[in-house]
Amino acid sequence: MNLMEIVVICSLVLGILLLNRPVTMLVQRLYNRHQFKRFIVRETFYHSVVSRHLAYYNRLTLGEQRKFLFRTWLFQHSKNFRYIEVEETAEMPILVSAVAVQLTFGLEKFKLNYFDDIFILRDDYHYGFYSRPFMGHVDQTGIYLSWDNFIKGISRQTPNCNVGLHEMAHALAYVNFVTQTEEDRHFKKEFPNFSKVARPIFTSMQQAGAKNLLGDYAATNYHEFWAVAVEIFFESPVQFRHELPGLYEAMATVLNQDPLNFISGNTTIICREPVVKKITVRTALAAIL
């Protein structure tokens, strides 16, 4: 290989490296514009589904609600939903996606891109060699959720137990720290600071049997401590901040959101049809992404 060939090859490699990010960003923008046009047609239906089930969504401003719904759309259309011994409905993938978006709403990366498949089972199930039944789990093959427990969680029939948030919390940690396939810069930067507060609490629960509102299951291991803390953060934020103020603030920082800052009130009724012609796709995307 002569000098000229080496120069040409190096130039090509350098060009690819320099153009990779701009080209990727351009493709992503074009994809988002295409998806947003499709989403607008279904936005009212998505709102009707999510607003009936998620109090979190109903406390958002109108602009935040549109951002939330579009993220829900993008998350749903990045996954294969598989149904096991349960009849599929149009609401199922929307609600599962919405819970994932709730958890990641303050973060830039929200699709949990390592996971292509989400499995929805009818109710409790057995997994591996464990004798106890599972309500959900996450492994390299996908995210698994039992629909019966999922619905009970988002409808608050099981206080401080939200299997959707629990498993999405596992998935968020998985893609950031295990596979490192969709790393959110803010989340990874702040998680060590979260652990500085969380680890001593977890250790006292494991070694000294200390009791708090997180419950005994949070002491199983640090992965479960994280997932349970996420559940309580959204399900009982007032009690969480009162009993464990340092941990609450650390959680709000790592997730870049604070449920107690939301405006409380009744369900927001949004009239979105017909679509306002004066708002361009570019303008709308700039406001919500």
GUMI-252104 format. One record per residue (C-alpha): residue in three letters; chain; z, y negated, x negated. Coordinates in steps of 0.25 Angstrom, whole numbers. Example, Ala and Ser with C-alpha at 12.3 -4.5 7.8 and 13.67 -1.06 7.14 Angstrom:
2
ala / A / 31 / 18 / -49
ser / A / 29 / 4 / -55
//
This chain:
289
met / A / 0 / 0 / 0
asn / A / -4 / -13 / -6
leu / A / 2 / -27 / -5
met / A / -7 / -32 / 6
glu / A / -3 / -20 / 15
ile / A / 12 / -22 / 12
val / A / 10 / -37 / 16
val / A / 3 / -33 / 29
ile / A / 13 / -23 / 33
cys / A / 25 / -32 / 30
ser / A / 18 / -43 / 38
leu / A / 16 / -34 / 50
val / A / 31 / -29 / 49
leu / A / 36 / -43 / 48
gly / A / 27 / -48 / 60
ile / A / 32 / -37 / 69
leu / A / 46 / -40 / 65
leu / A / 44 / -55 / 68
leu / A / 36 / -53 / 81
asn / A / 45 / -42 / 87
arg / A / 55 / -51 / 93
pro / A / 46 / -61 / 99
val / A / 37 / -50 / 105
thr / A / 48 / -43 / 110
met / A / 54 / -55 / 117
leu / A / 40 / -59 / 123
val / A / 39 / -45 / 128
gln / A / 53 / -46 / 134
arg / A / 50 / -59 / 141
leu / A / 37 / -54 / 147
tyr / A / 44 / -41 / 152
asn / A / 55 / -50 / 158
arg / A / 45 / -59 / 165
his / A / 38 / -47 / 171
gln / A / 51 / -41 / 176
phe / A / 56 / -54 / 181
lys / A / 44 / -55 / 190
arg / A / 47 / -41 / 195
phe / A / 62 / -44 / 197
ile / A / 60 / -57 / 205
val / A / 54 / -48 / 216
arg / A / 66 / -40 / 217
glu / A / 77 / -50 / 214
thr / A / 82 / -51 / 228
phe / A / 84 / -36 / 229
tyr / A / 91 / -36 / 216
his / A / 100 / -47 / 220
ser / A / 103 / -40 / 234
val / A / 107 / -27 / 226
val / A / 115 / -33 / 215
ser / A / 122 / -44 / 224
arg / A / 128 / -33 / 233
his / A / 134 / -25 / 222
leu / A / 138 / -34 / 210
ala / A / 148 / -45 / 212
tyr / A / 145 / -49 / 198
tyr / A / 131 / -53 / 201
asn / A / 135 / -61 / 213
arg / A / 144 / -70 / 205
leu / A / 132 / -74 / 196
thr / A / 125 / -87 / 197
leu / A / 111 / -86 / 204
gly / A / 104 / -87 / 190
glu / A / 113 / -76 / 184
gln / A / 110 / -67 / 196
arg / A / 95 / -68 / 194
lys / A / 98 / -65 / 179
phe / A / 107 / -53 / 183
leu / A / 96 / -48 / 193
phe / A / 85 / -49 / 183
arg / A / 93 / -42 / 172
thr / A / 96 / -31 / 182
trp / A / 81 / -29 / 185
leu / A / 78 / -29 / 170
phe / A / 89 / -19 / 167
gln / A / 85 / -10 / 179
his / A / 70 / -10 / 175
ser / A / 74 / -6 / 160
lys / A / 81 / 7 / 165
asn / A / 77 / 21 / 171
phe / A / 87 / 23 / 182
arg / A / 89 / 38 / 185
tyr / A / 96 / 44 / 197
ile / A / 104 / 57 / 197
glu / A / 109 / 63 / 210
val / A / 109 / 49 / 217
glu / A / 98 / 42 / 226
glu / A / 92 / 30 / 219
thr / A / 92 / 17 / 226
ala / A / 86 / 3 / 222
glu / A / 100 / -3 / 220
met / A / 104 / 7 / 210
pro / A / 97 / 3 / 197
ile / A / 99 / -12 / 201
leu / A / 114 / -11 / 202
val / A / 115 / -2 / 189
ser / A / 107 / -13 / 182
ala / A / 115 / -24 / 188
val / A / 128 / -18 / 183
ala / A / 122 / -17 / 169
val / A / 117 / -32 / 170
gln / A / 131 / -36 / 174
leu / A / 137 / -30 / 161
thr / A / 126 / -37 / 152
phe / A / 124 / -50 / 160
gly / A / 130 / -58 / 149
leu / A / 122 / -51 / 138
glu / A / 107 / -53 / 133
lys / A / 104 / -38 / 132
phe / A / 106 / -31 / 146
lys / A / 97 / -19 / 148
leu / A / 105 / -9 / 140
asn / A / 91 / -5 / 134
tyr / A / 95 / 8 / 128
phe / A / 97 / 14 / 141
asp / A / 84 / 18 / 149
asp / A / 91 / 27 / 159
ile / A / 102 / 24 / 169
phe / A / 106 / 36 / 177
ile / A / 113 / 35 / 191
leu / A / 121 / 47 / 196
arg / A / 127 / 48 / 209
asp / A / 142 / 49 / 206
asp / A / 151 / 54 / 195
tyr / A / 144 / 64 / 185
his / A / 148 / 73 / 173
tyr / A / 142 / 70 / 159
gly / A / 143 / 78 / 147
phe / A / 155 / 86 / 144
tyr / A / 164 / 77 / 151
ser / A / 173 / 83 / 163
arg / A / 175 / 70 / 170
pro / A / 164 / 64 / 179
phe / A / 157 / 51 / 174
met / A / 153 / 39 / 182
gly / A / 143 / 34 / 172
his / A / 140 / 35 / 157
val / A / 131 / 30 / 146
asp / A / 124 / 38 / 135
gln / A / 111 / 38 / 127
thr / A / 104 / 44 / 139
gly / A / 107 / 32 / 149
ile / A / 117 / 25 / 158
tyr / A / 123 / 34 / 169
leu / A / 130 / 29 / 181
ser / A / 136 / 36 / 194
trp / A / 131 / 28 / 206
asp / A / 143 / 31 / 214
asn / A / 152 / 25 / 204
phe / A / 143 / 14 / 200
ile / A / 142 / 8 / 215
lys / A / 157 / 9 / 216
gly / A / 159 / 1 / 203
ile / A / 150 / -10 / 207
ser / A / 155 / -11 / 221
arg / A / 169 / -11 / 216
gln / A / 174 / 1 / 223
thr / A / 180 / 6 / 209
pro / A / 188 / -6 / 204
asn / A / 185 / -8 / 189
cys / A / 176 / 4 / 188
asn / A / 161 / 0 / 187
val / A / 153 / 11 / 181
gly / A / 141 / 3 / 180
leu / A / 147 / -8 / 171
his / A / 155 / 3 / 164
glu / A / 142 / 11 / 160
met / A / 134 / -2 / 157
ala / A / 145 / -6 / 148
his / A / 143 / 7 / 140
ala / A / 128 / 5 / 140
leu / A / 130 / -9 / 135
ala / A / 138 / -4 / 123
tyr / A / 129 / 7 / 121
val / A / 116 / -1 / 119
asn / A / 123 / -11 / 110
phe / A / 132 / -2 / 101
val / A / 126 / 12 / 102
thr / A / 111 / 11 / 103
gln / A / 110 / -4 / 99
thr / A / 98 / -4 / 108
glu / A / 101 / -17 / 116
glu / A / 111 / -25 / 108
asp / A / 116 / -38 / 114
arg / A / 120 / -47 / 103
his / A / 131 / -54 / 111
phe / A / 137 / -41 / 116
lys / A / 137 / -35 / 102
lys / A / 142 / -47 / 95
glu / A / 154 / -48 / 105
phe / A / 158 / -34 / 106
pro / A / 166 / -33 / 94
asn / A / 174 / -45 / 99
phe / A / 176 / -38 / 112
ser / A / 181 / -26 / 104
lys / A / 191 / -34 / 97
val / A / 198 / -36 / 110
ala / A / 194 / -23 / 117
arg / A / 198 / -13 / 106
pro / A / 213 / -17 / 105
ile / A / 214 / -15 / 120
phe / A / 206 / -2 / 120
thr / A / 215 / 3 / 108
ser / A / 228 / 0 / 116
met / A / 223 / 7 / 128
gln / A / 219 / 20 / 120
gln / A / 231 / 20 / 110
ala / A / 242 / 14 / 118
gly / A / 238 / 17 / 132
ala / A / 238 / 2 / 135
lys / A / 234 / 0 / 150
asn / A / 225 / -11 / 155
leu / A / 215 / -14 / 167
leu / A / 204 / -6 / 159
gly / A / 210 / 7 / 162
asp / A / 212 / 20 / 155
tyr / A / 197 / 24 / 154
ala / A / 195 / 11 / 145
ala / A / 203 / 18 / 135
thr / A / 194 / 30 / 134
asn / A / 186 / 24 / 122
tyr / A / 181 / 10 / 119
his / A / 168 / 13 / 126
glu / A / 175 / 15 / 139
phe / A / 184 / 3 / 136
trp / A / 172 / -6 / 135
ala / A / 165 / -1 / 148
val / A / 178 / -1 / 156
ala / A / 181 / -16 / 151
val / A / 167 / -20 / 156
glu / A / 170 / -14 / 169
ile / A / 183 / -21 / 171
phe / A / 177 / -34 / 165
phe / A / 167 / -35 / 177
glu / A / 176 / -28 / 188
ser / A / 189 / -35 / 185
pro / A / 187 / -47 / 177
val / A / 199 / -55 / 182
gln / A / 209 / -44 / 179
phe / A / 202 / -40 / 166
arg / A / 203 / -55 / 161
his / A / 218 / -56 / 165
glu / A / 222 / -42 / 159
leu / A / 213 / -42 / 146
pro / A / 209 / -56 / 144
gly / A / 204 / -54 / 130
leu / A / 196 / -42 / 133
tyr / A / 190 / -49 / 145
glu / A / 185 / -61 / 137
ala / A / 180 / -51 / 126
met / A / 172 / -44 / 137
ala / A / 167 / -57 / 143
thr / A / 162 / -61 / 129
val / A / 155 / -48 / 125
leu / A / 148 / -47 / 139
asn / A / 145 / -62 / 139
gln / A / 150 / -64 / 153
asp / A / 163 / -66 / 161
pro / A / 164 / -61 / 175
leu / A / 175 / -71 / 178
asn / A / 165 / -82 / 176
phe / A / 156 / -78 / 187
ile / A / 157 / -87 / 200
ser / A / 163 / -79 / 211
gly / A / 158 / -79 / 225
asn / A / 150 / -71 / 236
thr / A / 137 / -64 / 234
thr / A / 126 / -74 / 230
ile / A / 114 / -74 / 239
ile / A / 102 / -77 / 232
cys / A / 88 / -80 / 239
arg / A / 77 / -76 / 229
glu / A / 65 / -75 / 238
pro / A / 55 / -80 / 237
val / A / 55 / -82 / 222
val / A / 55 / -96 / 218
lys / A / 41 / -99 / 213
lys / A / 45 / -111 / 204
ile / A / 54 / -102 / 195
thr / A / 45 / -95 / 185
val / A / 47 / -82 / 179
arg / A / 49 / -88 / 165
thr / A / 60 / -98 / 171
ala / A / 67 / -87 / 178
leu / A / 68 / -78 / 166
ala / A / 73 / -89 / 157
ala / A / 84 / -91 / 167
ile / A / 89 / -77 / 168
leu / A / 86 / -70 / 154
//
